[in-house]
Amino acid sequence: MRFLFLLLAALSASAAAQPSLADHAAGGDHPEARAFGQSADAAADVDAALVRAALSDKRVLLVLGANWCHDSRGLAGWFAQPRFAAMLAPKYEIVYVDVGQRDRNLDIARRFGIGAVRGTPTVLILSSSGVLLNRKSAPKWRNAASREQDEIFAYFDQFSPEP
């Protein structure tokens, strides 16, 4: 019965929250998007993404961030660009989870074995069964806005689970 509920939730939920693109950051050379909805039901969004991932043989890309965070907006902005979207769509179900000032939805991080969100964005790559595949690199995205486009693209395009 729980599977049926999750399946219905996944089918009725929109794919991931679609980031709204903003102009390029003042003085920056990366796009920005505000993808972190404060009113979203993060747990339901993650559950639905896991069901969709299982049905489509994808992974879940869980971005824990906030709209106030320059690096969170920068990473979401890259993901919304056509080049990234075309690469990400066949591989990942993307979920943007608002963590506020690291005081919201922290149970989502704990659910997948991350004890504390030390910075934003924290990016989890999950198998369709909810296994965290990038424990070492998950917290290392706090400088996403200053990373090179090709470096970000290659990481997600060529990702393989970390030991």
Beta strands, then each sheet from edge to edge (+ up, - down):
strand 1: 20-22
strand 2: 32-34
strand 3: 59-65
strand 4: 92-98
strand 5: 122-126
sheet 1: 1+ 2-
sheet 2: 4+ 3+ 5-
end
